[in-house]
Every structure is written in C-alpha cells, then in structure tokens.
Amino acid sequence: MRFFLTAPSPCPYLPGREERKVFAHLPASEGASVNDGLTQSGFRRSQHIAYRPACEACSSCTSARLPVLDYVFSRSERKTLARNTDLRRHLVEAEATMEQFDLLRRYLLARHADGGMAEMTWPDYVAMVEDTAVRTHLIEYRLPSTDGGPGDLVACVLIDVMSDGLSMVYSFYDPRMVKRSLGTFLILDHVVQASLNGLAYVYLGYWVPGSEKMAYKARFSPLEVLRPQGWMLMSSRDRAEAEEALARERRMRGPVVARLGSKAP
C-alpha cells in the first residue's frame, strides 16, 4: 500500500491549530482485512480511504475503544438504555435513503452547523454510506409504528464490522429528543450488540482532550486509548487532565461554548 500526506488545514477540533493526515486507499480485494489492521493501529475509514492524524506540532487525537467484556453499565447508563427500549432496531444494507438524509440534515443543522459536514449534499451522503470496501451496514432506530408501516426514523448509525469489534463510523439522530440521550444510547446499544455477537470492542474513533466535540467519549468507562506502547485503559489521571484541558478551552472560547457543552451527546 502507498500512503500519502495531506497539506496543512485548520483543525476541526482545537481552534488555532492545523491538522495533517496520512491516508491510503483501501484495496478492493482485501479491504476488510486491511481496514481491520489499520483501525486497530489508530486509523479511521472514510469511504475507500483509511486515514490517521499526522500533525507536526500536536498529538492530541487519540484512538478510543470500549472493551466490551469488561464493560459494566453505570446506573445512569442503564436508565438511558431503559428509556429507549421502545425503539425498534433494524439492520439494513449500506444503501442511502432520503429519509436518512433528511434526519442527518436536521442533526447537522442543530448540532454541528459550523462544522465541515454541515454542507453535505445528497451525493456526498450516498458516497459516505455506499462507497465502501469493507463489511458495512446501517442500523436504523425507529419509533413503534402506529399504522402498520415503518415507524418514524429517529436515529441511524453507519457501522463497520471488524474481526474483533464494531467500528462506529458515523451516527446521527433526531436533535429534538433530548430526554432520550440518543447519542449516548447509540454507543451503549452497540456495546450490547457487540457482546451478543461475541465481539471484543466498540471503536469510537478519536478522543481529543480539550475538544468540546469529543469530550463525551471520556464519560464512558472503562475506555481504552491507543498510546505509543499500545492500547491502554484510560486512567483517572487521563480523565482529570482531559477535564482540565476542556476547562481551559472553555475559558478561551467564552461562556456560550460552555453552555453548549452541557447538552446531551
């Protein structure tokens, strides 16, 4: 495989910094096995490309995963699961629908209006879902039907199935249903599904200390993070340092950002 390096661009997570990525095109014939190895080494997948941060002056982006066999739900997490037991879970092929795209647009406009994905078009969404060289599917979460047809779509997750776990590529949900804590629920439900399927991990992508967008990942415990010496459990010291970094970032960006950070994921 050939690896390439992107030019510097503004960091989407930490203001005032620049990011660079190293990336490679996944082979069509062995894409699944190659993606498994790269994901276990800290890469993420986007369509046919696997990428990893390669910033010159920063190493904040840290791959994170949940160890399913050791995961014990907290009292609040059990409540979140219980609040959503009425939702119907459907595994569907990696085929984009306009219903999914409409939900995605509502989610992005409400939660990430200033982000790079806010201008995503229908062809962009089709490519995100369908351009894959690995074992990929969608999980749709729907309200119970009232008329015999499919219930209203309230959440959706794009998932890669790996040899050792489930990789949550992207998730989105109805931003109006704040009391359901759907962002948290989607992660917890995939811990359950991974356990039922004998898979060891749920891969969450990158955790970035000091980033409002990524702070929620440190709430899950136990959480493994990828260090130079390998995967390690996040320590209490790591969590304390992350809280300090987030507090510094909030002070720099002002009280409005701090209030936004209090919303459910």
N, C-alpha and C positions, 0 to 999 in steps of 0.2 A: 504493500500500500504506500501511496505517496501522501505526505502531509504538507499542508500549506499554512501560511500565517497571514492573518488579516492585517490591514492597515489600522493604526490607532483611530478610535472613535470615542465619543462621550460615553462614560459608564452609565448604564441604566439604573444602577443600584446605589452608588455612592457619588453624590454631587462633587464636581470639581476634579474628578479623576477620569482617566482614559482607560479603555479596555482594548485588548487584543485577544484573538482566539487562534488556536491551532485547530485545523479541521482536516477531514479526509472524507472521500466519497465511499460509502459502503458498497461492497461488491454485490451484484445481483444474485450470484450463485451461493455465496456463503455469508450473506448479510446478517442472518440471525446470530450465528456463532461469533462472527467478528464483533457485532454490536454488543453481545454479552460480555466479551472480554474487555472491550473499550469502556462500557458502562461500569464494570467492576473496577476499572482503573481511573474513574473520575470523569469520563466523557458523558455527554448527553446527545440524544438524537433529535434532529430536525429534518423531516423528510428523508432524503437519501444521504444526509450528511451527519457525521459524528463530530462533535466539537468539544473543546475544553478551553477555559480561560488560560491565557499565557501572557499576563500583564507584566510589564517590565518593573514597575515600582509598587506592585500590590499583589498579595496572595490571599485576599480576604475570602474569595469564593471557595467554599468548602463543600465537597460532595457529602450528602447525608442520606442515611437509610435507616429504616426501623427494623430491628431484629425481631421477627415475628414470634419465634418460640419463647423468647424471654419477655414479651410484651404483656404487661398487666394493666388493664384499663383502670384509670382512676375513677373516683365517684362521679366527677363531672363528665368524664368521657362516657361512662355508662348511661348517664342521663341523656347525653346527646344522641347516642345510639337509640335509646328508648323513644325519644321524641320523633324519630324518623322511621319507626317500624311500619308505618302505614305506606311508605313509598314502595313502589313496585320496581324491581331491579331487572333490567333487560340487557343481555349481552347481544350486541348487533355487530355485523361486519363493519370494517373500516370504510364505510361509504357515507359521504357527507349528505345531509339533508338541509333544506331551507329552514325547517323547524329548529334544528340545532343551531344554524347560523343566526337566526333571529334571537335565540336565547343568548348566544355568545355576544352579539352586538349590545344587548341590554346590559349584560355583565360588564363588558369593557367600558361602556359609557358611564356606568355607575361607579366602578371600582378602579379603573385604570385609564381614565380619559386622557391623561397626559403621557401615557406610555406608548412605546413603539408599535404595539399591536392595535391601537385604537382605530387606525385607518385600514384595518384588514378588510379586504373585499371578498366577495363570494369565491372568485377563483383562488384567492390566497387560502381561504378556508378549505376548499376542496383539496388543494395541494398538501396542506398540513395533515389532513386526515388520510388521504388516499395514496400519496407518494411515499411508499414505504417498502423496504427490502427485508423487513423482519416480521415476526409474528405479532400483529397489531389488531386490536379490536376496540370498540367503543362500549362503554356501559352507560345506558340511559336510566335515569331515575324519574319515575312518573307518579303523579297522584293517582289514587284509585279512580277508575272510570265511573262516570255517572250515567253513561248512555250506551254501554256495551262496546264502545270503541276504545282506543288507547287513551289513557288519562293524560292530563297536561304534563308536558316535559318541564321539569324543574331543575335538573342538573345533568351533567354529562362529563365523562372522563375518557380521554384517549389513553390507552394502555398498551405498553409493550410487554409481552410475556417472555420472560427470560428463563434460562435454565435454573436459576436459583431464586427467582422472585418476580415481582410485578414492578414495572417502572411507570410511574405516573407522568406521562409526557405533558399533558395539559388538562386542566379541569376548569369548568365554569358552571355557574348556577344562577338561579333567579335571585337578584340582589335585594328584592323586596322581602324575602322570607328570612329576616334577620334572626328571629327567635329560634329557627331550626339549626343555626350554626352549620350551614351546609358545607362550608369549606372544611371544617373540622370533621364533620360526618363522613365526607368522601374518603378522607385518609383513613379514618378508623374502620370504615366498611371494607377497605382494601386490605387492612390488617386481618380482618376476619376472613375475607376471601382467600388471601394467601395461605392462611392457616388451614382452611378447609381443603386446599389443593396441595398441601404438603410443601409449600414454598417457604424459603427461609427469610426473605427480605421484602420490604416495600421501599423502593428507591424514590426519593423525594426531589432529586435534583440538587441545586446548590442552596446552601445556607450561607448568608452573608452577614457577619457581625456588623451592627451599625446600620443595617438597611431596614427601613420600615416594611418594605415589600416582603422581606424574607424572615422577619423576626419571628413569625408564628411557628416556624419549624422547630425552634428550640423549646417550644412548650411541650413537645411530645417526648416522653421518657419511658424506657431507655431509647437513646438515639445514638447511632454510630456515625462518626465523621471520618473522612479519609485524610490521614496525615502522611507525611513522607515515609514513615515506617509502616504504614498500612492502616487498615480500618481499626478504629478505637472507639470505645464508649465515650460520649461527651461527659466530661467531668463537671462537678459542681463549680470548679474554678472557671471552666469554659463558659458556663452559663452566667456566672457573675460578671465576667469580663464582657460578655455579649450585652448584658443589661447596661453596663457602664458605657459601652460603645454606642448603644442605642440612645441612651440619655444624652450623651454628648451631641449626637446627630440631631436630636430633637431641639436641644438648646440652640444649635446653629441655625436650624431651619424655622424656628419660631413655634408659638403655641398652637397654630392651626394644624400643623403636621402632627403634633402630639395628640390632639383630639381625634384626628383621623385614625391614628394608630390604635385607638381603643375599640374600633369596630371588630365584630367577629370576623374570622377569616372566611 
